[in-house]
């Protein structure tokens, strides 16, 4: 994975990114953890009604598709211990 995550300027590959609502690649369904590249748009946060920040998270999938979603759309991590 190439981590452009904190670069101050958006990488070129983010220009073709499409907005998704399911926090996965719209082309092949891969998760953000499977992305080849990542960039967080930390220069332009948006505030929710309850004053929480959210950022655009950009991903370039291994299938070539670039997509983005709001940080607040990220699903909660699955519990590693399923015996509870």
Helices and strands as residue ranges (DSSP letters): E 2-3, G 12-16, E 18-19, G 32-34, E 37-47, E 53-60, E 66-70, G 71-73
